[in-house]
Amino acid sequence: MAPERILGGLDLKQEKSTCKSDIWSLGVIIYFLVFGSLPFKGTSVSKLIKCIQKNKLTFEMRGVSPSVSLLLDLLSKMLVTQPDQRIDAANALNHKFLTTSFAIKET
């Protein structure tokens, strides 16, 4: 669940707010699929929320390929605690990871 939904202050009638929450959720899903764990960790719900609030997102990978580096960049923009600073759907779709890694090459 996106931090703004946990902490309140989200107007669910505003489409932009809901879309930013969806970006967060998608970022969590992608992170889990790639790393096999959740991006934020806590031994209790309150510790997890504090970790999310502090935006303690770290990637413990060295010597990764350029495409993985691009993925990590995209994830770091999707998993920003403040929704107004989080990447939006249009910019996410135009992120270099998606435009170069999955580009269909014409022959």
CORDAMO-V992590 format. One record per residue. RES is the residue in three letters. SS is DSSP state (H for helix, E for strand, - for the rest). OMEGA is omega in whole degrees, 0 to 359 (* if undefined). NEAR is the number of other C-alpha atoms within 12 Angstrom. Layout:
# CORDAMO-V992590
res ss omega near
RES SS OMEGA NEAR
RES SS OMEGA NEAR
This chain:
# CORDAMO-V992590
res ss omega near
MET - 181 25
ALA - 183 34
PRO H 181 33
GLU H 177 29
ARG H 179 22
ILE H 187 18
LEU H 181 17
GLY - 179 12
GLY - 180 16
LEU - 176 22
ASP - 184 16
LEU - 178 16
LYS - 179 10
GLN - 183 12
GLU H 181 14
LYS H 179 20
SER H 180 28
THR H 179 25
CYS H 179 27
LYS H 175 37
SER H 178 35
ASP H 177 28
ILE H 178 37
TRP H 183 38
SER H 178 28
LEU H 177 26
GLY H 178 37
VAL H 180 33
ILE H 180 22
ILE H 179 23
TYR H 181 28
PHE H 180 16
LEU H 182 14
VAL H 188 18
PHE H 180 21
GLY - 177 11
SER - 179 14
LEU - 185 24
PRO - 180 33
PHE - 185 32
LYS - 177 22
GLY - 181 16
THR - 176 11
SER - 180 11
VAL H 181 13
SER H 178 14
LYS H 177 15
LEU H 179 22
ILE H 177 24
LYS H 179 20
CYS H 178 23
ILE H 180 30
GLN H 180 24
LYS - 179 18
ASN - 180 23
LYS - 178 20
LEU - 179 26
THR - 176 21
PHE - 183 22
GLU - 180 11
MET - 178 12
ARG - 177 11
GLY - 181 10
VAL - 179 13
SER - 179 13
PRO H 181 15
SER H 177 19
VAL H 176 23
SER H 178 20
LEU H 178 22
LEU H 180 29
LEU H 177 31
ASP H 179 25
LEU H 179 33
LEU H 180 35
SER H 177 29
LYS H 179 31
MET H 186 39
LEU - 176 43
VAL - 185 34
THR - 181 35
GLN - 184 26
PRO H 181 28
ASP H 177 21
GLN H 181 17
ARG - 179 32
ILE - 177 32
ASP - 186 29
ALA H 182 24
ALA H 179 14
ASN H 177 18
ALA H 179 29
LEU H 179 19
ASN - 179 17
HIS - 184 26
LYS H 178 21
PHE H 182 24
LEU H 183 22
THR H 180 18
THR H 184 17
SER H 184 19
PHE - 181 15
ALA - 176 13
ILE - 182 9
LYS - 179 8
GLU - 178 4
THR - * 3
